[in-house]
Amino acid sequence: EISECLVGSEMCIRDSARNDVFFKDDAAKGKIRNKVYRELNISKDKKIFLFAPTHRDNVNESYQALNYELIKKALEKRFGGEWQIVVRLHNRLKKQSVKWLGGLPSYVSNGTLYEDMQELLVAADAGVTDYSSWIFDYVLSGKPGFLIEIGLDEFKEQRGFYYPIDTTPFPIATSSEELADNIRKFDAEKYAKDKDVFLAARGCMEDGHASERIVEKINELMAK
């Protein structure tokens, strides 16, 4: 697998089969989107904002401190339409997520039980994470991505980064208020340019054909 990761001890740019999905045609991506909407019981006239934080060590991961109403209003002001916020916690928190996210407003859905993260990324119209590497898959879609710092000092101490997060193309917030402000002020043209520079500087190889190359290599090895 070949992808960009935010956390870890060394840089890794790769070409990943899981990211071929971002290069499918509109019809194929539409089917994926319909599946996500159906399984999460979201009205098709709504847009999806995905919040998927990384897992933590010895930290409260309920993540109910975000001001979802404020973020929803900012999304509607900047991008128009109605928005549904989908929260996807780490796989190991599936059981806890039912309790943690069960009492949130109707415009917040629990996406933790949805098995395929890449399908959620295809369906999402915008997204935010703290330090999870999925944002570096999502950047390939060209859709708006944001970062929010949650327990930054603890995270640096426990796991660290490949490089400073302020070198990424994603607007960074330290609170719900700042995140909402970054959404309202989102500059699509600047984001697109920063995204292209970021990927080019790291030798991005993604083109939607990684799966084919893997199969070709397996066949080549088996033929020997």
Salt bridges, closest charged atoms under 4 A:
GLU1 OE1 - ARG18 NH1 2.70
ASP15 OD2 - ARG213 NH2 2.35
GLU61 OE2 - ARG92 NH2 2.80
GLU69 OE2 - LYS73 NZ 3.37
GLU76 OE2 - LYS72 NZ 2.74
GLU115 OE2 - LYS94 NZ 2.99
GLU119 OE1 - LYS35 NZ 3.13
ASP125 OD2 - ARG33 NH2 3.10
ASP130 OD2 - ARG56 NH2 2.85
ASP137 OD2 - ARG18 NE 2.76
ASP181 OD1 - ARG184 NH2 3.73
ASP181 OD2 - LYS185 NZ 3.12
GLU189 OE2 - LYS193 NZ 3.43
ASP194 OD2 - LYS190 NZ 2.63
ASP196 OD1 - LYS195 NZ 3.06
ASP207 OD1 - ARG213 NH2 3.01
GLU212 OE2 - HIS209 ND1 2.91
GLU220 OE2 - LYS217 NZ 3.48
